[in-house]
Amino acid sequence: MITRRSFLSLAGASALASLPRRSGAAFTQSTPSIDAARLRHRLERLSYHGRTGMSFADGVNRVAYSVPDLTARAWIIDEIKGMDVVPRIDAAGNIFARFGGQPNQPAILFGSHIDSVPTGGNFDGDLGVMSAFEVIQAVQAAKIQTRHPLEMVVWAHEESTAFGIGTAASRIVAGDLQAGDMDRVWNGMKRSDAIRRIAGNPDQIETGVKAKGTWHSYVELHIEQGGTLDKAKIPIGIVEGIVAIHRYDVVIEGQVNHAGTTPMNERHDAMVAAAQLTLAVREIASRRQGRQVGTVGRIEIEPNSPNVIPGRAMLSVEFRDLSEQVLRELGDAVKARGAEIARDTGTTITFTLASTNVPAMASSGVQDAIGRAAAAVKLTTMKLPSGAGHDAQQIARLCPMGMIFVPSVGGISHSPKELTTWEDCANGANVLLRTVLELDQRDSL
């Protein structure tokens, strides 16, 4: 059995040949094809920017707008120039690079992000960006004249660590701009100054907004960040859509009292009610068929003292699914159960719908192109939703969107232990390449 660290220590392209292959995963020798060794080299090279330990296996801390983010972006710009392609930075700080195609045709866009969570791994976002390089270089090497320009993108600020906003820069491109956005403060830094730090232009931020139809289509290669593909031993996931999210802020009001002198049957314990509600969220999300999920991710207790019965609890309740109707039903169910818990515990429970994200459905045309691309290199596929948010959900407002998933070993992500095998990285990059070339033959989707 290959351990994670021994796998990561394997050197060179020869390591790819020594790895056990998934069923049906053998490549054909037809061109064009990506350079698996070069893809691995770039992923390893990128990891130096924000590496938290001595090796690739230690993960990275490359939060948006940090010094490692700045140095990684500078390196990527140099790499783009090395392909004889001119990079461009928009007002939001996104990096674009366009190659080939006819000037009267909209570009096919592909890429991802390189910013990480504070204790991140080396594949989340990174694989999609480094594979975008491979698409352009494979087309260059094969001297293919595409009808549509091919445009890679490095989205700035995808993770929600900075300023509490996820997919922040692609959100701007999609037209989601609110008054005061540039005045938000995080770690003592205004958002406008953060964007300037990465060579964006907050004073002309509106110029970063793109119209519907700007791009022919958008494809994002990404690690799954869950364990579905890994468990099924399926090398390629075709994303049906990115789930909607309904998030509630919940306040439970009980009664503060002495922990030693108040009889058990006279308590109005907000913590007990919060614990029961947490279990209820799990039970409600689990009891119906489907891939919906429910999470209580935050609990705050007052007064939070060992010798005091908690009188107040504040928690988050979140449901995710592709269907907003399902989310409404889950919300109704948890509110009904909350009323029962409140009665049983002598507390009051108030639900406030704090935020909603609409689902972003992948285009059937792009999904079909991904399926045919995978079949061309004899890779089996599975359709599945994305439970995590991605820049693709923002760009779906502007053009047909699709996502390619590759397995995450053990379903682990947002962790230094995040791992996708080099073979699966190469598989995903080759499917991305063939998907882009197929989409180039389509006038509409």
C-alpha positions as CSV (number, residue, x, y, z in Angstrom):
1,M,0.0,0.0,0.0
2,I,1.3,3.4,-1.0
3,T,1.2,5.9,1.9
4,R,0.6,9.6,1.4
5,R,4.1,10.7,2.2
6,S,5.8,7.9,0.2
7,F,3.5,8.8,-2.7
8,L,4.4,12.5,-2.5
9,S,8.1,11.6,-2.4
10,L,8.0,9.7,-5.7
11,A,10.1,11.5,-8.2
12,G,9.6,12.4,-11.8
13,A,7.3,11.3,-14.5
14,S,8.4,7.7,-14.1
15,A,6.4,7.6,-10.8
16,L,3.2,8.0,-12.8
17,A,3.9,4.7,-14.6
18,S,4.5,2.9,-11.4
19,L,1.2,3.9,-9.8
20,P,-1.7,1.4,-9.8
21,R,-4.2,2.5,-12.4
22,R,-7.9,2.7,-11.9
23,S,-10.2,0.5,-13.9
24,G,-10.5,1.8,-17.5
25,A,-8.0,4.6,-16.9
26,A,-5.4,3.8,-19.5
27,F,-4.5,6.7,-21.8
28,T,-4.5,6.4,-25.6
29,Q,-1.3,7.6,-27.3
30,S,-3.1,10.0,-29.6
31,T,-2.3,13.7,-29.5
32,P,-2.8,16.2,-28.3
33,S,-2.1,15.4,-24.7
34,I,-0.9,17.3,-21.6
35,D,2.6,16.8,-20.2
36,A,2.0,15.0,-16.9
37,A,5.6,15.6,-15.6
38,R,5.4,19.3,-16.3
39,L,1.9,19.5,-14.6
40,R,3.4,17.9,-11.5
41,H,6.4,20.1,-11.6
42,R,4.3,23.3,-11.7
43,L,2.1,22.0,-8.8
44,E,5.2,21.3,-6.7
45,R,6.7,24.7,-7.7
46,L,3.6,26.6,-6.7
47,S,3.7,25.0,-3.3
48,Y,6.8,26.9,-2.4
49,H,4.7,30.0,-2.1
50,G,3.2,29.6,1.4
51,R,4.6,26.2,2.3
52,T,4.1,25.7,6.0
53,G,6.8,23.0,6.5
54,M,9.8,21.5,4.8
55,S,7.9,19.5,2.1
56,F,5.0,19.5,-0.3
57,A,3.2,17.2,2.1
58,D,3.0,19.9,4.7
59,G,0.5,22.0,2.8
60,V,0.3,25.7,2.3
61,N,-1.0,28.9,3.9
62,R,-1.6,31.1,0.8
63,V,-4.5,33.3,1.9
64,A,-5.7,35.9,-0.6
65,Y,-3.7,39.1,-0.5
66,S,-0.9,37.6,1.6
67,V,2.7,37.8,0.7
68,P,2.7,34.1,-0.5
69,D,-0.3,35.0,-2.7
70,L,1.6,38.0,-4.2
71,T,4.7,36.0,-4.9
72,A,2.7,33.1,-6.4
73,R,0.9,35.5,-8.7
74,A,4.2,37.0,-9.8
75,W,5.5,33.6,-10.6
76,I,2.4,32.7,-12.6
77,I,2.6,35.9,-14.6
78,D,6.2,34.9,-15.5
79,E,5.0,31.4,-16.5
80,I,2.3,32.9,-18.8
81,K,4.9,35.2,-20.4
82,G,7.1,32.1,-20.9
83,M,4.4,30.6,-23.2
84,D,4.6,33.8,-25.4
85,V,1.1,34.8,-24.2
86,V,0.3,38.3,-22.8
87,P,-1.2,38.3,-19.3
88,R,-3.8,40.8,-18.2
89,I,-5.0,41.8,-14.7
90,D,-8.6,43.1,-14.5
91,A,-9.9,45.6,-12.0
92,A,-10.7,42.9,-9.4
93,G,-7.2,41.4,-9.6
94,N,-8.1,38.3,-11.7
95,I,-5.3,37.2,-14.1
96,F,-6.3,36.4,-17.7
97,A,-4.3,35.1,-20.6
98,R,-5.8,34.6,-24.1
99,F,-4.3,32.5,-26.9
100,G,-5.3,32.0,-30.6
101,G,-8.7,31.9,-32.1
102,Q,-10.6,34.2,-34.4
103,P,-11.0,37.7,-33.1
104,N,-14.8,37.7,-33.8
105,Q,-15.4,34.6,-31.7
106,P,-16.0,34.6,-27.9
107,A,-13.3,32.9,-25.9
108,I,-13.6,29.5,-24.1
109,L,-12.6,30.3,-20.5
110,F,-11.0,27.8,-18.1
111,G,-9.0,28.0,-14.9
112,S,-9.5,28.2,-11.2
113,H,-7.8,29.9,-8.1
114,I,-4.6,29.6,-6.2
115,D,-5.5,31.2,-2.9
116,S,-5.9,28.8,0.0
117,V,-7.5,28.5,3.4
118,P,-5.0,29.1,6.3
119,T,-4.2,25.4,6.6
120,G,-4.7,24.3,3.0
121,G,-3.4,21.7,0.7
122,N,-1.7,21.7,-2.7
123,F,-4.6,20.7,-5.1
124,D,-7.7,22.8,-4.2
125,G,-7.8,25.4,-7.1
126,D,-4.2,24.8,-7.9
127,L,-4.9,21.8,-10.1
128,G,-7.3,23.8,-12.3
129,V,-4.9,26.7,-12.8
130,M,-1.8,24.5,-13.6
131,S,-4.0,22.4,-16.0
132,A,-5.0,25.5,-17.8
133,F,-1.4,26.1,-18.6
134,E,-1.2,22.5,-20.0
135,V,-4.3,23.1,-22.2
136,I,-2.6,26.1,-23.9
137,Q,0.8,24.5,-24.2
138,A,-0.7,21.3,-25.6
139,V,-2.6,23.2,-28.3
140,Q,0.6,25.2,-29.1
141,A,2.7,22.0,-29.4
142,A,0.1,20.4,-31.7
143,K,-0.1,23.6,-33.7
144,I,-3.9,23.5,-33.5
145,Q,-5.7,26.5,-34.9
146,T,-8.8,26.9,-32.8
147,R,-11.9,28.8,-33.9
148,H,-12.5,30.3,-30.5
149,P,-9.7,32.0,-28.5
150,L,-8.6,30.0,-25.5
151,E,-8.5,32.0,-22.3
152,M,-7.1,30.8,-19.0
153,V,-8.0,32.6,-15.8
154,V,-6.6,32.7,-12.2
155,W,-9.4,33.9,-10.1
156,A,-8.3,36.1,-7.2
157,H,-9.8,35.5,-3.7
158,E,-12.0,32.4,-4.0
159,E,-11.8,31.3,-0.4
160,S,-13.9,33.1,2.1
161,T,-11.1,33.7,4.6
162,A,-10.4,37.3,3.6
163,F,-13.3,39.7,4.3
164,G,-15.6,36.8,4.9
165,I,-16.5,36.7,1.2
166,G,-16.2,33.6,-1.0
167,T,-15.7,33.7,-4.8
168,A,-15.2,37.4,-4.3
169,A,-13.4,38.3,-7.5
170,S,-15.4,36.2,-9.9
171,R,-18.5,37.6,-8.1
172,I,-17.4,41.0,-9.3
173,V,-17.0,39.8,-12.9
174,A,-20.6,38.4,-12.7
175,G,-21.8,41.8,-11.7
176,D,-22.4,41.3,-7.9
177,L,-21.2,44.7,-6.7
178,Q,-22.8,46.4,-3.7
179,A,-22.4,49.8,-2.2
180,G,-19.6,49.8,0.4
181,D,-18.0,46.6,-0.8
182,M,-14.6,48.3,-1.2
183,D,-14.8,49.8,2.3
184,R,-15.0,46.4,4.1
185,V,-12.1,45.9,6.6
186,W,-10.3,42.6,7.4
187,N,-7.1,42.3,9.5
188,G,-6.9,46.1,9.5
189,M,-6.9,46.3,5.7
190,K,-9.6,47.9,3.5
191,R,-10.8,45.8,0.6
192,S,-9.9,48.5,-1.8
193,D,-6.3,48.4,-0.6
194,A,-6.2,44.6,-0.7
195,I,-7.2,44.8,-4.4
196,R,-4.6,47.4,-5.1
197,R,-2.1,45.1,-3.5
198,I,-2.7,42.5,-6.2
199,A,-2.5,45.1,-9.0
200,G,-6.3,45.5,-9.3
201,N,-8.0,48.8,-9.7
202,P,-10.8,49.4,-7.1
203,D,-11.3,53.0,-8.3
204,Q,-12.6,51.5,-11.6
205,I,-14.0,48.3,-10.2
206,E,-17.0,48.5,-12.5
207,T,-14.8,47.8,-15.5
208,G,-14.3,44.3,-14.1
209,V,-18.0,43.5,-14.7
210,K,-18.6,41.4,-17.8
211,A,-21.8,41.1,-19.8
212,K,-23.7,37.9,-20.4
213,G,-22.2,36.2,-23.5
214,T,-18.7,37.6,-23.0
215,W,-17.4,34.0,-23.1
216,H,-18.5,31.0,-25.2
217,S,-18.3,28.7,-22.2
218,Y,-16.5,28.1,-19.0
219,V,-14.9,24.9,-17.7
220,E,-13.3,24.4,-14.3
221,L,-11.2,21.4,-13.4
222,H,-11.2,20.9,-9.6
223,I,-10.6,18.2,-7.0
224,E,-13.9,16.8,-5.6
225,Q,-13.2,17.8,-2.0
226,G,-15.4,14.9,-1.0
227,G,-15.1,11.1,-1.1
228,T,-17.7,10.0,-3.6
229,L,-15.3,9.4,-6.6
230,D,-12.5,7.9,-4.5
231,K,-14.9,5.4,-2.9
232,A,-16.4,4.5,-6.2
233,K,-13.0,4.3,-7.9
234,I,-14.3,6.5,-10.7
235,P,-11.6,8.8,-12.1
236,I,-13.8,11.6,-13.5
237,G,-16.8,13.4,-12.1
238,I,-19.1,15.4,-14.3
239,V,-20.7,18.1,-12.1
240,E,-24.4,18.5,-12.6
241,G,-24.5,21.8,-10.6
242,I,-23.3,23.6,-7.6
243,V,-25.7,23.4,-4.7
244,A,-27.9,26.1,-3.3
245,I,-27.4,27.1,0.3
246,H,-29.9,28.2,2.9
247,R,-28.3,29.4,6.1
248,Y,-30.1,30.3,9.3
249,D,-29.0,32.3,12.3
250,V,-30.7,30.7,15.4
251,V,-31.0,32.3,18.8
252,I,-32.1,30.2,21.8
253,E,-33.2,32.1,25.0
254,G,-33.3,30.2,28.2
255,Q,-32.7,31.3,31.8
256,V,-29.3,31.9,33.5
257,N,-29.2,30.2,36.9
258,H,-26.8,28.6,39.4
259,A,-25.5,25.2,38.2
260,G,-25.3,23.8,41.7
261,T,-28.6,24.9,43.2
262,T,-31.1,24.6,40.4
263,P,-32.9,21.3,40.2
264,M,-32.8,19.5,36.9
265,N,-36.5,19.7,36.3
266,E,-36.5,23.5,36.8
267,R,-33.9,24.4,34.3
268,H,-34.3,26.3,31.1
269,D,-31.0,25.3,29.6
270,A,-30.2,27.0,26.3
271,M,-27.2,24.6,25.8
272,V,-29.4,21.5,26.1
273,A,-31.8,23.0,23.5
274,A,-28.9,23.8,21.2
275,A,-27.6,20.2,21.5
276,Q,-31.0,18.8,20.7
277,L,-31.4,21.1,17.7
278,T,-28.0,20.1,16.4
279,L,-29.0,16.5,16.5
280,A,-32.3,17.4,14.9
281,V,-30.5,19.0,11.9
282,R,-28.5,15.8,11.3
283,E,-31.6,13.6,11.6
284,I,-33.7,15.8,9.3
285,A,-31.0,15.9,6.6
286,S,-30.4,12.2,6.8
287,R,-33.9,10.8,6.8
288,R,-34.9,11.5,3.2
289,Q,-33.4,10.2,0.0
290,G,-31.0,12.4,-1.8
291,R,-27.7,14.2,-1.4
292,Q,-28.8,17.1,0.8
293,V,-26.7,17.9,3.8
294,G,-27.3,19.8,7.0
295,T,-24.7,21.3,9.4
296,V,-24.5,23.2,12.6
297,G,-21.1,24.8,12.2
298,R,-21.1,27.5,14.9
299,I,-22.3,27.6,18.5
300,E,-21.8,30.4,21.0
301,I,-23.0,30.1,24.6
302,E,-23.6,32.8,27.2
303,P,-22.4,33.3,29.8
304,N,-20.1,30.4,29.0
305,S,-19.1,29.7,32.6
306,P,-18.6,26.2,34.2
307,N,-20.9,27.0,37.2
308,V,-23.7,28.7,35.3
309,I,-26.6,27.2,33.4
310,P,-26.4,28.7,29.9
311,G,-29.1,31.3,29.3
312,R,-28.5,32.0,25.7
313,A,-27.2,30.1,22.7
314,M,-26.5,31.4,19.1
315,L,-25.8,28.9,16.4
316,S,-25.8,28.5,12.6
317,V,-27.9,26.0,10.7
318,E,-27.1,25.4,7.1
319,F,-28.7,23.1,4.5
320,R,-27.3,22.5,1.0
321,D,-28.9,20.8,-2.0
322,L,-29.4,21.4,-5.8
323,S,-33.1,21.9,-5.2
324,E,-34.3,25.0,-3.5
325,Q,-37.7,23.3,-2.9
326,V,-35.8,20.6,-0.9
327,L,-34.1,23.3,1.1
328,R,-37.4,25.0,1.9
329,E,-38.8,21.7,3.1
330,L,-35.7,21.1,5.3
331,G,-36.0,24.5,6.7
332,D,-39.7,24.1,7.5
333,A,-38.9,20.7,9.2
334,V,-36.2,22.0,11.4
335,K,-38.3,25.0,12.5
336,A,-41.1,22.7,13.4
337,R,-38.7,20.5,15.4
338,G,-37.3,23.6,17.0
339,A,-40.7,24.6,18.3
340,E,-41.0,21.1,20.0
341,I,-37.5,21.4,21.5
342,A,-38.4,24.9,22.8
343,R,-41.5,23.6,24.5
344,D,-39.7,20.6,26.0
345,T,-36.8,22.7,27.4
346,G,-38.7,25.8,28.5
347,T,-36.8,28.0,26.0
348,T,-37.6,30.1,23.0
349,I,-36.0,29.4,19.7
350,T,-35.9,32.0,16.9
351,F,-34.8,31.2,13.3
352,T,-33.7,34.0,10.9
353,L,-32.9,33.2,7.3
354,A,-29.5,34.9,7.1
355,S,-28.4,34.1,3.6
356,T,-29.3,32.1,0.5
357,N,-27.2,31.1,-2.5
358,V,-29.1,29.9,-5.6
359,P,-27.9,26.8,-7.3
360,A,-25.8,27.1,-10.4
361,M,-26.6,24.3,-12.9
362,A,-24.0,23.1,-15.3
363,S,-24.9,23.3,-18.9
364,S,-26.0,20.0,-20.4
365,G,-23.9,20.8,-23.5
366,V,-20.8,21.2,-21.4
367,Q,-21.6,18.1,-19.4
368,D,-21.9,16.1,-22.6
369,A,-18.6,17.5,-23.9
370,I,-16.9,16.4,-20.7
371,G,-18.4,12.9,-21.0
372,R,-17.2,12.5,-24.6
373,A,-13.7,13.8,-23.7
374,A,-13.4,11.3,-20.9
375,A,-14.7,8.5,-23.1
376,A,-12.0,9.4,-25.7
377,V,-9.3,8.5,-23.2
378,K,-11.2,5.5,-21.8
379,L,-12.0,7.1,-18.4
380,T,-15.2,6.1,-16.6
381,T,-17.4,9.0,-15.3
382,M,-20.0,9.7,-12.7
383,K,-22.4,12.6,-12.5
384,L,-22.6,14.3,-9.1
385,P,-23.4,17.7,-7.6
386,S,-20.8,20.0,-6.0
387,G,-21.5,20.5,-2.4
388,A,-18.8,23.2,-2.2
389,G,-18.9,26.6,-3.8
390,H,-16.7,27.5,-6.7
391,D,-16.0,30.4,-9.0
392,A,-17.9,28.4,-11.7
393,Q,-21.2,29.3,-9.9
394,Q,-20.6,33.0,-10.5
395,I,-19.6,32.6,-14.2
396,A,-22.6,30.4,-14.8
397,R,-24.5,33.7,-14.8
398,L,-22.6,34.8,-17.9
399,C,-22.2,31.7,-20.1
400,P,-22.7,27.9,-20.2
401,M,-20.7,26.4,-17.4
402,G,-19.3,22.9,-16.6
403,M,-17.0,21.4,-14.0
404,I,-14.7,18.4,-14.1
405,F,-14.0,16.7,-10.7
406,V,-11.1,14.3,-9.9
407,P,-10.9,12.2,-6.8
408,S,-9.8,13.5,-3.4
409,V,-8.1,10.6,-1.5
410,G,-10.2,9.9,1.6
411,G,-12.4,12.8,0.8
412,I,-10.1,15.2,2.6
413,S,-9.7,18.9,1.6
414,H,-8.9,22.3,3.1
415,S,-6.2,20.4,5.0
416,P,-2.5,19.7,4.5
417,K,-3.6,16.1,4.1
418,E,-5.5,16.9,0.9
419,L,-4.3,14.6,-1.8
420,T,-5.1,13.7,-5.4
421,T,-2.9,11.2,-7.1
422,W,-0.6,12.4,-9.9
423,E,-2.3,10.0,-12.2
424,D,-5.7,11.5,-11.5
425,C,-4.3,15.0,-11.9
426,A,-3.1,14.1,-15.4
427,N,-6.4,12.4,-16.2
428,G,-8.3,15.5,-15.2
429,A,-6.0,17.8,-17.3
430,N,-6.4,15.6,-20.3
431,V,-10.2,15.6,-20.0
432,L,-10.1,19.4,-19.7
433,L,-8.0,19.7,-22.8
434,R,-10.3,17.5,-24.9
435,T,-13.4,19.2,-23.5
436,V,-12.1,22.6,-24.5
437,L,-11.2,21.3,-28.0
438,E,-14.7,19.8,-28.4
439,L,-16.4,23.0,-27.2
440,D,-14.3,24.8,-29.8
441,Q,-16.3,23.0,-32.5
442,R,-19.6,24.2,-31.1
443,D,-21.2,27.5,-32.0
444,S,-23.7,27.3,-29.2
445,L,-24.6,25.2,-26.2
